[in-house]
């Protein structure tokens, strides 16, 4: 869903590829290096350029994976994005994740 992708990118970085979070997430989609490596090696199967286009490509592949893992449930996929797939499957969305999810989905409606 193009609107979901745009809303997520805006929420994460304001579409700014130069943003680096305090935990090391980088780029437009705010990907952790471990997430990037996972997507390259497991989901895509080849290296991706470390530029804005590559960041979006890797982010979209990961979002697609999460949507599939949570059977299309955008709430759970966004929780997986924000807090991690394993913790979402084990505990459901955390309170802080619920705020993130609501914000992204509100932005999606405006995209």
Secondary structure, 3 states (H helix, E strand, C coil): CHHHHHHHHHHHHCCCCCCECCCCCECCCCECHHHHHHHHHHHHCCCCCCCHHHHHHHHHHHHHHHHHHCCCCHHHHHHHHHHCHHHHHHHCCCHHHHHHHHHHHHHHHHC
